[in-house]
C-alpha cells in the first residue's frame, strides 16, 4: 500500500480522534459528563467542516482568491464561512442525534445552535487549525521530529540533498522589481511542495532564490524518488508555460544538483528552533549547483549518489568527468541528467555507468 495513502489515512485518523476528544471534553465541562456520544456526534459534524475549509475546501482557486483580499475582507469572509459551516454541521448533527436519541429533547431545542457550542467549536477547531498551520510552516517531517524529540541529541545519518536554483533571478529582479520577484518565488515554491511531498522529500529551507530539499537516504533512493522529484517539478513548469508568462512575465528556469552522503542532524536554536544538517555533504551539494552553472547543465548528480541507485526508466545520464570542489580533497565525478521524451516516471531500470567522459548512460528499457 503506498506510503502517501497510509500517511493520509493516519492524518485523518488523528484529526477525527482529536475532534472526538473535544466532544468528550465538552460533555464533561458543560453538561456534567452526560450524553458523551451525543457530544462527540456534534463535535464531528461541527468541527470537521471547519478543518476541511482551512485545509482548502471548496477548492484551491477560491482560497487563492481569498488570500489576495485585504486582511479585513479575508477575516470577514472566513468568519462568515466558519459560522455557516458550524450551523450547517450542527443541523446535520441534530438530525443524527434526534434520530438516534443520543440526547433527549424536542427537535426545536436540538436544532438551535447555542452560543457556547459555537464559541467552543470555534476555539477547538481554531487550535487544531493553528497546529496544522505550524506543521505546514515547519514542514511535516520536521514538525513530527520536533514533537517526538528525535533529533534532540545529534544523530549521524546519510541523506540525499537536492538544491534547486532559479536561473537569472537577478536580471528578473532588476527588470520587474523585488516585490514581483518575491511573488514569482512564492508561486514557484508553492508549486514545488506537492511534488516534494509526493516523492517523500521535505523542503528544509528556502535560501533566497534557491530551495534545499532532503530525503533520508533510503527514501531518496527508492524508485529514484529524488530524481523524479526534480523532473516532475520542471515538467510542471513546462506544462503551464502560458500561465507563468501571463502572471509573471517569465517562465521560470531551474538548475538542480543532487548529492548524498553522511551528515550530523540535530535541533538548534531557542526562540526559533529547527532541525539542521551539518557536514561537508550539504556544502558540496550546494557547490555542485554552482558547478552546474559553469558546465551549462540543468541537472547534475554526483557519482556518490548515482552509484547507489537504479537510474529510473527513460532517464539519461552523461558523464561530465571529475571536478575539484572546495571542501573535498578528492574530485567529484558528475553526471548530467535528462529525461527522454515520452517518459513521466515509472519503475527504475538498471543503469550501466561508464567511466568515460561524455559517455551517455541511460536506463535499460
N, C-alpha and C positions, 0 to 999 in steps of 0.2 A: 504494500500500500504506500503511495507516495508520501514523503515526509511533509510536503506542503499541506496535503489534506489532513494528516494527523495533527499538525500544528494548528490548523484552523478549527478542527474538532475540539482540541484541548482548550483553545482560546475561548470558544463559545461555552464550553462546559464551565470554565472559570467565571464567565460573565453571568451565566444562569445561577451558579452556586452563590455568587456574591449578591445577586438580586434576591434569591431565596433567603439569604441571611438577613438582608434588610427587612424583608417581610416578617421574619420571626422577631427581629428586634422591635419592629413597630408594635407587634402584638403584646410584647412584654412592657413596652414603655407607655402605651396609650390605652390598652384595653385589658390590663391585668393578666396577660398571658393566655387569654381565651381566644378561640377562633383562629388558631395559628394557621390552619390550612387556607382559610379564607383570606387572611392577611398575605400569605405567600402568593395566592392567586392574584390579588390586587397588585402586589409588588411586581409580578412578572408582566402583567398587562400594562401597567403604568410606566415601569422603568425601562423595559427593553426597547420600546419605540423611541424614547429619548436617546438612548445609546446608539441605536441604528441611525438616527438623524445626525448625531455628532460624528458618526463614522462614515457619513457620505450619502445616506438615503435622503432624497429620492434619486440622486444622481450627481456625478461629478460636475456636469455642466451647470446645474443650479448652484452648487456650492462654490464653484469658481466665480459665478456672477455675484454671489452673496459676499465673497471675500473682497471683491472690488469696490464694495459700497463703503461709505464713510462709517466710522465707528458707531455713531448713534443709530444710523439706519441698520447696521449689521446687528447690533444688540436688540433693537426693537423687533426686527423680523425674527430673530432667533427666539426671543421671549414669546412672541405670538405663536410661533410654530410649536414651542415647548408646551404652552398652555393648551393648544388644540390637541396635541398628541396625548397629553396626560388625561384630558377629558374623554377623548375617544377611547383610550385604554381603560379608563375607569368604567365607562359604559359597557364595554365588551366584557370586562371582568365582572361587572354586576350581573350580566346575563348568565355567566357561568356560576357565580356564587348563588344567585336566586334559584337557578335550575337544580343545583345540587344540594341546596340547603346548608351550605357551609357556614353562613352567617344568618341568623334569624332576623326577620324584619320585613316590612312591606316593600313592594317594588319601588315606590317613590323615594323612600328613605335610602335605599341601596344605590339608586342611580344618581343621586345628588352628590356632587364632589365636595367633600368637606375641605375647608381651608387648611386644616392641619395636615390632611393627606397630601394636598397639592404642595405645601411647603416642604414636607418630609420627602416626598418624591423628588422635588427639585434639588434638595440638599444631597440626598443619597446618590441620585444619578449624576449630579454635578461632581461629587467626589470621585465617582468611578470614571467619569469622562476626564477629569483632571489627571488621574493616574495614567489613563490611556494616552493622554497628550504628552505627559512626561516620558512615558515609554517610547513614543514616537520621536520625541525630541532627542533623547539619549541614544536611541537605536534599540531595537527589540532585544537583541542578544546582550548588549551592554547593560540594559535595564535589569534583565534576569541575573546577570553575573554580579551586578552591584547588590541586588537584593539578597542573593544567596551567599555573597562574600567569597566567591570562587577565587578571585584574584587579590584578596586582601593581603596575602603573602605572595611575593613574586613567584611566578611559575615559568619554568623553561618548557618551551613547546616549539613545534615547527608550524609555520603558517605560509599561506600564499598571499602575496600583495599585488594589487593592481593600482597603478597610477594612471589616471585619465586627465588629460590636459586639453583645454580649449585653445585651438590654434588661432593665432593672430588676435588675441583678445585685446592687446594694447592698441592696435590700429583701430579696432572696433570702438574702444572707449574714446579714442581721440576724435573719431568721426561722429559718434552718437551720444557721448557723454557717459559719466559714471553711473547715473541713475538707470539709464536704459541698459547698460552693461549688466548691472545687478539684476534687472528684470530678466534678461536673457539667461543669466546663470541660474536664477531661481527656477525658471521654466525647465532648463536643461537638467538640473539636479532632480526636480520633481519627476521628470520623465524617466530618469535612470533608476529611481528607487524600486519600482515594481520588478524590473529586470534583475536587480541585485538580489532582492528577496526571493524571487522565483528560483534563482540558481544557488541559493543557500549562503550568500555572502552577507556582509554587513558594511555599511559606509562608516569608516572610522572617523574621517574628518574631511572638511572642505577647506582647502588652503588656497584662498583667492580664486583663481580660475582653474584649479585642479581639485580632483576628488581622490581620496585614498580609500580603497576598498580592500577588505581582507576576508580570508577564509581559514578555518583550521585546515591543516594540510590534507587530511583525508576527504573533507567535503569539497575542497577546491579541485582535487584530482578526480573525484568521482564523475564519470561520464564527461570529463573535460569541462566541468561546470564553469571554471574561471574563464576559459576561452570562449565558450558560448555566450557568457555574460557580455564580454566586450563586443562581439559581433552583433548580438541582438540589440544592444544599445545603438550601435552605428546604423544598423538596418532600420531601426525605428525612426531615426532621423531622416534617412533616405526616403522612407515611405511617406513622410509628412513634410517634404521639402517646401511645398507650396504654402503650407500653414506657417512654417518658420519664416519664410520670406515675407509673407503678408504681415505677420505680427511683430517681427523683429528686424526686418530689413536684411536679414542674412540667414543662410543655412549654416548651422554650427558644424565645424570640422574638428574632430577629436584625434588626439595622438595618445597611444597607450603603451605601457610597459608592464610586463608580468615577470615576477621573480618569486622564489621560495627559498626558505631556509630557517635556521633556528633564531628565536627571539626570546627575550625575557618579558613576560606580560605581568602587569601589576596595576593596582589602583594608585593614583597620585592626586594631590590637591586636597584642599579643605573646604573652602567656600564653593569651588567649582570642581567637584570630584569626577574623575573619568578614568577609564581604563586605557593605558598606553602601552606601546610596544617599543622595546629598546633593543638595539643591536644593529650590527652592520647590514643585516638583511634589508631593513627598512631604508637605510641610507642608499644602499646600492640600487634598490628598486626605483627610488626617486631619480638617481643619476642615470639609470638606463633610459628613463623617459626623455631626459635631455639629450642622451646619445642618439635616441631615435630621431630627434630633430636633425642632428648632424648627418645622419645616414639617410634622411628623407624617407623614413619608413612610417607608416601609420600605426602598425602594431609590431612590437618586438617582444620576444620571450627569451629568457636565459636558458642555457643548457641545464642549469641546476634544476629547472622546473620541467622543461620539455622531456628530459631524460626519464622523468618519473611517471609520466602519464601516457596514455594511449591517445594519439592525436585523433580528434573526432573526425568522422567521415566528412569528406568534402573540404577539409582544411589542407592548405598547402603551406609548408614552411621552407624558406630559402635561407641557407647557411650564409650568414653575414661575416663569418670569421671571428677571430678573437680580438678583444679590445681591453685596454687598460682602463680601469675605473678607480677613481680616487677612493681610498679606504680599503682597498683589497690588493694584496700583494700579487696574486695570480690573475692573469687576464680572464675575462668572462667571454665565453662563446655565445654569440647572439644569433637568433633566427628571426627573420621577418615573416609574419603570419598573414595569411589572406584566406578568405572563404571563397571557394569556387562557386560560380553562379549556379542557381538552382538548388542549393543546399541551405536549409534553415535549421539544422540541428540533427539529432538522431544519435544512435549508439556510436561509441568510439570505434574507430578502426585500428589497425596495427600500423604504427609509424615506423618506417625503416629510416633511421637517421644516418646520414653520411657525413664524414668529417671533411669534406672538400668545400672550400669557399665557393659560394654561388650555386651549389648543387640544390636542385629543387626536391623537396620531400613532400609527399602527400599521403594521406591515409589510404589504405587499400580499399577499393570499392567493394 
